[in-house]
Amino acid sequence: MTKLKDVYPLYLNNKAVQPNTDLAVTDKFTGEIAFRTALATPDVIDEAIAGAVRAAEPMARLASFEKRDVLAHCVKRFAERFDELAYSLCVEAGKPIADAEGEVTRLIDTFRIASEEATRNYGEVQPLDISARAKGYMGMWKRVPIGPCSFISPFNFPLNLAAHKIAPAIAMGCPFVMKPASLTPLGAIIMGEVLAECDILPDGAFSILPAARAGADLFTTDERLKLLSFTGSPGVGWELKAKAGKKKVVLELGGNAAVIVDADADLDHALARIVFGGYYQSGQSCIHVQRVIIHENIYEIFRNMLAKKVKMLISGDPKKRDTFIGPMISAKEAQRLKGWIDSAVAGGAKLLAGGGCEGAMLEATLLEGCNRDMEVYTEEAFGPVVILSKFSDWQGALEEVNDSKFGLQAGIFTRDIHKVLDAWDGLDVGGVVVNDVSSYRVDNMPYGGVKDSGLGREGVRFAMEDMSEIRNLVIRRV
C-alpha cells in the first residue's frame, strides 16, 4: 500500500514552500495525525495574489497548444500516480477505496477534457448591417481570460472539485490562487506538485494555499482578483458573495436532492442506483439522494427491497476493498446528523434501517414518514441517510421535489416520455437525470443549481465561460 509523506509544502507562485508545518491532517478512520502541511498566512496569500496579477498577461499570451500540453502532462502524471492519489483520498477524506479510485479517474477525465477544450476557444463573426446606419460595418467577438481567479474547494471531493476549477483556468489562461479545505488539502497539493513540473507556466500562474478561515479573507475580498469560485456550504457561500465586491462569483453549494420512482420503473435498476446515490462515500455529496418519492402502487415492495439492501451495506475501514460505508468527515458531523435522525424518529418518523453512530461512523440509515418541517427533510443531510415518501399523482411528485430551498439536481425513474418532458420543464433544479439518480455527473456537462444551491455552472467548457470575458471588435469598411 502507498505511504504518505510526513510533511507537505504549500505552493506559492509555482514553487514548493515550507514556511511551517502548522496544519495537522488526520486519518479520518483512525483519528490519528496522518501528515502535516503548511498554513498560508495573510502575507503569503497577498504575495500569491500579487504573483497572479503579474502572471495574468503572460498567461493570456500562452498558445492554445501550450495550455493543452500542460493539461496533457497533468493527465499523464496523474495516471502514473493513480494509486498514490487514491490512497491519499482514503486517508484524508475517509473515502472507501473504490470511491477513491473513481474520483481519481474523474480527475484524469476532467484534465483530459480541459486539454481538449484549450484548443476550442471560439468566437463569432456577427453581421452589424441590420439597418441603414450600420451599412459597411461588421463585428466579431472572442473570449479573453478574465484575469486572476480565486478558488475555494471543499473536503468531500478533494481532487475532482479542485480539478473543476484548476483545469478550466489553465485551459482559459487564467492565473489562480486556491484554498483547499483544511480537512483535506493533500489532493490539491499533489496537483500543485505536478503543475510545478511545467516550466511553460509563467511565475505566479498558480498558488495552492491551505489556510485557516480566519486569515483567508483576501481570497474573497481582494479587488485584484476578478473571479471567486467557491464550492461548499450555502451558509458560507452566500456570506462570501456578500463580501466579494465587484468580482464575478460562482457558487456551487448544497442540496437535498430528490428522486422519483414511478410505477412503471425497472425496480431492480432503480434499487441499485438509489443505494449507490444515497450512500456512496457516506452520503457526503451535495447531489446525494436524500429524498425518494415512490408511486403508491409500488411503495411497499420497493421500500422493503431498499431496506433489505441498505442493511447489507458493509461499513468500516475505507482502505479495505469490500467497505462501502466509511467514516464521515468528523465525529462532530456524524453526531449532528445522528441528532437529526433521532429528532425525526421522536417526531413520528419510522426507522427502517441503521440509525446507529460510533465516532465518525454513522450507519446507513433509511427513514419513512418524515414531516416536511423536519431538518432531515428541509436541510442538507450530507451523510448516509435517505427518507422515503409516496405519491399518487405525477404533478404532485414534481411539486414535492420542488418543495425545497435547494435546486441542484433531481432523478426520475419512468418510461413515460411525457412525464420526462414535464419534469424537464417543471422541476426547479439545475439538472434532471432520467432513469438514474440525482448523484450522476459527467465532467463535461453543465453542472450547478438554482435557489440556495448556487450561481453559475461548472463542467469544463462552462467554467471557462465564467473565467472569460467577451471582447468585441467592430470594423467599418471604408
PyMOL commands that set and color helices and strands:
alter all, ss='L'
color gray80, all
select helices_A, chain A and resi 42-61+64-80+82-93+97-117+132-134+160-172+186-195+213-215+218-221+234-243+267-283+299-311+331-346+375-378+394-402+417-426+460-466
alter helices_A, ss='H'
color red, helices_A
select strands_A, chain A and resi 7-8+10-12+15-17+23-26+33-37+124-127+137-145+149-152+176-179+206-208+227-231+248-252+258-261+291-295+350-353+357-358+361-362+365-368+385-391+406-407+409-413+431-434+450-451+454-455+468-476
alter strands_A, ss='S'
color yellow, strands_A
deselect
rebuild
show_as cartoon
